[in-house]
Amino acid sequence: MPQTIRAAVCRAFGEPMSIEHVTLADPGPGEVLVAVKACAICHSDITYADGGWGGDLPIVLGHEAAGIVEAVGAGVDHVGPGDAVVVTLIRACGACHYCEAGHDYLCETVFDLDRRSPLTDASGAVLGHGLRTGAFAEKLVVEQSQLAAVDPAIPHESASLLACGAITGVGAVTNTAQMPKGAHAVVIGCGGVGLNAVQGARIAGAASIIAIDLSREKLDAAERLGATHLLDPIHEDAVDKVLAATGGRGADFVFVASGAPAALESATSYIGKGGTVVIVGMPHSDVNIAFNPASFAGFSQRIIGSKMGSACVCRDVPHLAGLYGDGVLELDALVTGRFSLDQINEAIAATKAGQGLRNVIVF
């Protein structure tokens, strides 16, 4: 039977969310019902809620979640009731053109949950299934490919970071860029995703990891997670510092983990010959930047995008959970703010203000 749950509903772009009682449908074939235990605040949720990508309202957002499986639909056999899981926004059929090529995050299949939202409000009106997840709620229903079972010993708030921040940041380095050992890396923006890109560069064996941010707190966190050099571009000549740290040649890889236009525009000035700029952060849809194509052609440089760290959920979530268990990947220290669902707007405001490394709604 459909359930009544509490959820944070976004009804107007740029306005506070309202906590409402909404109806959640039962899981259909291939779908899973999860009791949410933690959902991190991601800037993608904020960008959508502020109208940065357009879209339809009202909607329940939240996509970086961890919880416990309550029920499964027909045909689901890789998880069952009682399993601790990480819930992502990636849906993959495993059989389309992109899935067969190993690009699950680009899956082109239209699922039943793409055609119908499992959420309705008290009046019976349909609520959007935000970023295919709707995790700012006590429970959610997702397609089975969106989740992976993890060790129940992992704290839920730490596990939630595996759903987006960790797979996006680490994956940008290891999956998208496939950065080799000994490379010089720059990470621009040391929020939840950027700090995980720093960790990814450390895990990959980078010769230097140059963290760039305006926040001293975030730069200090980057240093604890493996950054070898810290730069504040407002008070230092960042280009000179990057050149000095890379033997005068510039970085091999620049990971832009911020959607700010200034961060995107600065990235090309840090790469050397054969260097690559990896766009990890998601800017507003109206953001455009300029670059010099002659330099890119003459020096064999590249600009590439990285969606969700080019992740395969069934492969990367368990792998990163294993690195966490081995003490290689830090998650616990990244959770610096814990809020209840009733405090969703406070959590979002804190995230917008740059307070904390990752703020998490804990149920």
C-alpha positions as CSV (number, residue, x, y, z in Angstrom):
1,M,0.0,0.0,0.0
2,P,1.2,3.6,-0.7
3,Q,2.7,5.2,2.4
4,T,2.4,8.7,3.8
5,I,5.8,10.2,4.6
6,R,7.4,13.5,5.4
7,A,9.4,15.2,2.7
8,A,10.9,18.6,1.9
9,V,9.0,20.0,-1.1
10,C,10.5,22.7,-3.4
11,R,7.5,24.7,-4.7
12,A,9.2,27.9,-6.0
13,F,12.7,28.5,-7.3
14,G,14.9,30.4,-4.8
15,E,12.4,30.0,-2.0
16,P,12.6,27.9,1.2
17,M,11.4,24.3,1.0
18,S,8.3,23.3,2.9
19,I,8.0,20.1,5.0
20,E,4.9,18.3,4.0
21,H,3.2,15.0,4.3
22,V,3.3,13.3,0.9
23,T,2.3,9.9,-0.6
24,L,5.0,7.5,-1.8
25,A,3.9,4.7,-4.2
26,D,4.9,1.1,-3.7
27,P,7.9,-0.1,-5.6
28,G,7.1,-1.6,-9.0
29,P,8.9,-4.3,-10.9
30,G,12.7,-3.7,-10.7
31,E,12.2,-1.0,-8.1
32,V,13.3,-0.7,-4.4
33,L,11.8,1.1,-1.4
34,V,14.4,2.5,1.0
35,A,14.1,4.1,4.4
36,V,16.4,7.0,4.2
37,K,18.9,7.3,7.1
38,A,21.1,10.1,5.7
39,C,21.1,12.5,2.7
40,A,24.0,14.9,2.1
41,I,23.4,18.3,0.7
42,C,24.9,18.6,-2.8
43,H,25.3,21.8,-4.8
44,S,23.3,20.1,-7.6
45,D,20.2,20.1,-5.4
46,I,20.8,23.8,-4.6
47,T,21.3,24.7,-8.3
48,Y,18.1,23.0,-9.2
49,A,16.2,24.6,-6.3
50,D,17.5,28.0,-7.3
51,G,16.4,27.6,-10.9
52,G,19.9,27.3,-12.4
53,W,18.8,24.5,-14.7
54,G,15.2,25.3,-15.2
55,G,12.9,22.3,-14.7
56,D,9.4,21.6,-13.3
57,L,8.0,22.3,-9.9
58,P,7.0,21.3,-7.3
59,I,9.6,18.7,-6.6
60,V,11.3,16.7,-3.9
61,L,15.1,17.0,-4.2
62,G,18.0,15.2,-2.5
63,H,20.1,12.5,-4.2
64,E,23.2,11.7,-2.1
65,A,21.6,9.1,0.2
66,A,22.1,6.1,2.3
67,G,19.5,3.9,4.1
68,I,17.9,0.5,4.7
69,V,15.9,-1.5,2.1
70,E,12.3,-1.9,3.2
71,A,10.8,-3.7,0.2
72,V,11.7,-4.7,-3.3
73,G,9.6,-5.1,-6.5
74,A,9.5,-8.1,-8.7
75,G,12.8,-9.1,-10.3
76,V,15.1,-7.4,-7.8
77,D,17.6,-10.0,-6.4
78,H,20.8,-8.1,-5.6
79,V,19.4,-6.4,-2.5
80,G,16.7,-7.3,0.0
81,P,14.9,-6.0,3.0
82,G,17.2,-5.1,5.8
83,D,20.2,-4.4,3.6
84,A,22.2,-1.2,4.1
85,V,22.5,0.6,0.8
86,V,23.9,3.7,-0.9
87,V,21.4,5.3,-3.3
88,T,22.6,7.3,-6.4
89,L,21.0,9.1,-9.2
90,I,22.5,6.8,-11.9
91,R,20.0,4.5,-13.6
92,A,21.5,1.9,-16.0
93,C,19.8,-0.8,-18.0
94,G,23.1,-2.6,-18.8
95,A,22.1,-3.3,-22.4
96,C,21.8,0.0,-24.3
97,H,24.6,1.5,-26.5
98,Y,26.2,3.4,-23.7
99,C,25.9,0.7,-21.0
100,E,27.5,-1.9,-23.3
101,A,30.4,0.5,-23.8
102,G,30.8,0.7,-20.0
103,H,29.3,4.2,-19.7
104,D,26.4,3.4,-17.3
105,Y,26.1,7.0,-16.3
106,L,25.0,7.9,-19.8
107,C,22.4,5.2,-20.1
108,E,19.7,6.1,-22.7
109,T,16.9,3.8,-21.5
110,V,13.7,5.4,-20.4
111,F,12.5,3.6,-17.2
112,D,9.0,3.5,-15.7
113,L,10.2,5.9,-13.0
114,D,11.2,8.4,-15.8
115,R,7.6,8.3,-17.0
116,R,5.9,8.6,-13.6
117,S,6.9,10.0,-10.3
118,P,6.2,7.9,-7.2
119,L,5.3,11.0,-5.2
120,T,2.1,13.0,-4.8
121,D,1.1,15.7,-2.4
122,A,-1.9,15.9,-0.1
123,S,-4.1,17.2,-2.9
124,G,-3.1,14.3,-5.2
125,A,-0.9,16.5,-7.4
126,V,2.2,14.8,-8.8
127,L,5.5,15.9,-7.2
128,G,8.7,15.7,-9.2
129,H,11.1,12.9,-8.4
130,G,14.1,15.1,-7.9
131,L,17.3,14.0,-9.7
132,R,15.6,10.6,-10.0
133,T,15.9,10.1,-6.3
134,G,13.8,12.4,-4.0
135,A,15.9,11.7,-0.9
136,F,15.0,14.8,1.1
137,A,12.2,12.5,2.5
138,E,11.8,9.8,5.1
139,K,11.6,7.1,2.3
140,L,12.2,6.9,-1.4
141,V,11.6,4.5,-4.3
142,V,14.3,4.1,-7.0
143,E,15.2,1.8,-9.9
144,Q,17.3,-1.1,-8.7
145,S,20.4,-0.1,-10.6
146,Q,20.6,3.1,-8.6
147,L,21.7,1.4,-5.4
148,A,24.5,-0.8,-4.1
149,A,24.7,-2.7,-0.8
150,V,27.4,-1.7,1.6
151,D,28.8,-2.8,5.0
152,P,26.1,-1.9,7.6
153,A,29.0,-0.9,9.9
154,I,29.6,2.2,7.8
155,P,27.8,5.1,9.5
156,H,24.9,6.2,7.3
157,E,26.0,9.8,7.1
158,S,29.5,8.7,5.8
159,A,28.0,6.1,3.5
160,S,25.8,8.8,1.9
161,L,28.9,10.6,0.6
162,L,29.6,7.5,-1.6
163,A,26.4,8.3,-3.5
164,C,27.7,11.4,-5.2
165,G,30.6,13.4,-3.6
166,A,33.0,10.4,-3.4
167,I,32.2,8.7,-6.7
168,T,32.2,12.0,-8.5
169,G,35.4,13.4,-7.1
170,V,37.5,10.2,-6.9
171,G,36.0,8.9,-10.2
172,A,36.9,12.1,-12.1
173,V,40.5,11.2,-11.4
174,T,40.5,7.4,-11.7
175,N,37.7,6.8,-14.2
176,T,37.4,9.9,-16.4
177,A,40.9,11.2,-16.5
178,Q,42.6,7.8,-15.7
179,M,45.4,9.9,-14.3
180,P,48.7,8.0,-14.2
181,K,51.0,7.7,-11.2
182,G,53.5,10.6,-11.0
183,A,51.2,13.2,-12.7
184,H,50.8,16.7,-11.4
185,A,47.2,17.6,-10.5
186,V,45.4,20.8,-9.6
187,V,42.0,20.7,-7.9
188,I,40.0,23.9,-8.1
189,G,37.2,24.1,-5.5
190,C,37.6,22.1,-2.3
191,G,34.1,21.4,-1.3
192,G,32.7,17.8,-1.0
193,V,33.5,16.8,-4.6
194,G,36.8,18.7,-4.8
195,L,38.1,17.1,-1.6
196,N,37.3,13.7,-3.0
197,A,39.2,14.6,-6.1
198,V,42.2,15.4,-3.9
199,Q,41.8,12.0,-2.3
200,G,41.5,10.4,-5.8
201,A,44.8,12.1,-6.9
202,R,46.5,10.9,-3.7
203,I,45.2,7.3,-4.2
204,A,46.4,7.5,-7.9
205,G,49.9,8.4,-6.7
206,A,50.1,12.0,-8.0
207,A,53.5,13.7,-7.8
208,S,51.9,16.9,-6.6
209,I,48.3,17.9,-5.7
210,I,47.7,21.6,-5.8
211,A,44.5,22.6,-4.1
212,I,42.9,26.0,-4.9
213,D,40.1,27.5,-2.9
214,L,39.2,30.8,-1.2
215,S,38.4,29.1,2.1
216,R,41.2,28.5,4.6
217,E,39.1,25.8,6.3
218,K,38.7,23.9,3.0
219,L,42.4,24.3,2.1
220,D,43.4,22.9,5.5
221,A,41.1,20.0,4.9
222,A,42.6,19.4,1.5
223,E,46.0,19.3,3.1
224,R,44.9,16.7,5.6
225,L,43.5,14.6,2.7
226,G,46.7,14.7,0.7
227,A,47.2,18.0,-1.0
228,T,50.9,19.0,-1.3
229,H,50.4,22.7,-2.1
230,L,47.6,25.1,-1.1
231,L,46.6,28.2,-3.0
232,D,44.3,31.1,-2.4
233,P,44.0,32.8,-5.9
234,I,42.8,36.1,-4.4
235,H,46.0,36.6,-2.3
236,E,48.6,34.7,-4.4
237,D,49.7,34.4,-8.0
238,A,48.2,31.0,-8.6
239,V,49.8,30.5,-12.1
240,D,53.3,31.2,-10.8
241,K,52.7,28.9,-7.8
242,V,51.4,26.1,-10.1
243,L,54.4,26.5,-12.4
244,A,56.8,26.4,-9.4
245,A,55.2,23.2,-8.1
246,T,55.3,21.4,-11.4
247,G,58.9,22.1,-12.5
248,G,57.9,25.1,-14.6
249,R,55.7,22.9,-17.0
250,G,52.2,23.3,-15.6
251,A,49.8,20.7,-14.4
252,D,49.1,17.5,-16.3
253,F,45.5,17.5,-15.0
254,V,43.2,20.3,-13.6
255,F,40.0,19.1,-12.0
256,V,37.4,21.9,-11.8
257,A,35.2,20.9,-8.9
258,S,33.3,24.3,-8.9
259,G,30.6,25.6,-11.2
260,A,31.8,29.2,-10.7
261,P,32.6,30.9,-14.0
262,A,35.9,32.3,-12.6
263,A,37.0,28.8,-11.6
264,L,36.2,27.4,-15.1
265,E,37.9,30.3,-16.8
266,S,41.1,30.0,-14.8
267,A,41.6,26.3,-15.3
268,T,43.2,26.5,-18.8
269,S,46.0,28.8,-17.4
270,Y,47.3,26.0,-15.1
271,I,47.8,23.2,-17.6
272,G,51.0,22.4,-19.5
273,K,51.7,20.7,-22.8
274,G,49.5,17.7,-23.2
275,G,47.5,18.8,-20.2
276,T,43.8,18.1,-19.5
277,V,41.1,20.2,-17.9
278,V,38.4,18.0,-16.4
279,I,35.1,19.7,-15.7
280,V,33.6,18.1,-12.7
281,G,31.4,20.7,-11.1
282,M,28.1,21.5,-12.7
283,P,27.6,25.2,-13.6
284,H,24.3,26.9,-14.3
285,S,23.0,26.1,-17.8
286,D,23.6,29.7,-19.0
287,V,27.3,29.8,-18.1
288,N,29.7,30.1,-21.1
289,I,33.5,30.5,-21.0
290,A,36.1,31.4,-23.6
291,F,39.4,29.6,-24.3
292,N,42.2,29.8,-26.8
293,P,41.8,26.9,-29.3
294,A,45.2,27.6,-30.8
295,S,46.9,26.8,-27.5
296,F,44.9,23.5,-27.3
297,A,45.8,22.5,-30.8
298,G,49.4,23.6,-30.6
299,F,50.1,21.9,-27.2
300,S,47.8,18.9,-27.6
301,Q,45.7,19.9,-24.6
302,R,42.2,18.7,-23.8
303,I,39.0,19.8,-22.1
304,I,36.7,16.9,-21.0
305,G,33.6,16.6,-18.9
306,S,33.1,14.1,-16.1
307,K,29.5,13.2,-15.2
308,M,29.3,11.5,-11.8
309,G,32.9,10.4,-12.0
310,S,32.1,8.2,-15.0
311,A,30.8,5.8,-12.3
312,C,29.4,2.3,-12.5
313,V,27.4,2.0,-9.3
314,C,27.8,-1.7,-8.9
315,R,31.5,-1.4,-9.3
316,D,32.6,1.9,-7.8
317,V,30.4,2.1,-4.7
318,P,31.6,-1.2,-3.3
319,H,35.2,-0.4,-4.3
320,L,35.2,3.0,-2.5
321,A,33.4,1.5,0.5
322,G,36.3,-1.0,0.6
323,L,38.9,1.8,0.5
324,Y,37.1,3.4,3.4
325,G,37.2,0.2,5.3
326,D,40.9,-0.1,4.7
327,G,41.5,3.4,5.9
328,V,42.5,4.7,2.5
329,L,39.5,6.8,1.7
330,E,38.4,9.3,4.4
331,L,34.6,9.9,4.7
332,D,33.9,10.5,8.4
333,A,35.8,13.7,8.7
334,L,34.1,15.2,5.7
335,V,30.7,15.2,7.5
336,T,30.9,18.4,9.4
337,G,27.3,19.4,9.8
338,R,24.3,17.3,10.8
339,F,20.7,18.5,10.5
340,S,17.2,17.1,10.9
341,L,14.7,17.1,8.0
342,D,13.0,20.1,9.7
343,Q,16.3,22.0,9.4
344,I,16.6,21.4,5.6
345,N,16.6,25.2,4.8
346,E,19.2,25.8,7.5
347,A,21.4,23.1,6.0
348,I,21.0,24.5,2.5
349,A,21.8,28.0,3.7
350,A,24.9,26.8,5.5
351,T,26.1,25.0,2.4
352,K,25.5,28.1,0.2
353,A,27.6,30.1,2.7
354,G,30.4,27.6,2.4
355,Q,30.0,26.5,6.1
356,G,31.4,23.0,6.6
357,L,32.7,20.4,4.3
358,R,29.6,18.3,3.8
359,N,26.3,19.0,5.5
360,V,24.0,16.0,5.9
361,I,20.3,15.5,6.7
362,V,20.2,12.7,9.3
363,F,16.9,10.8,9.9
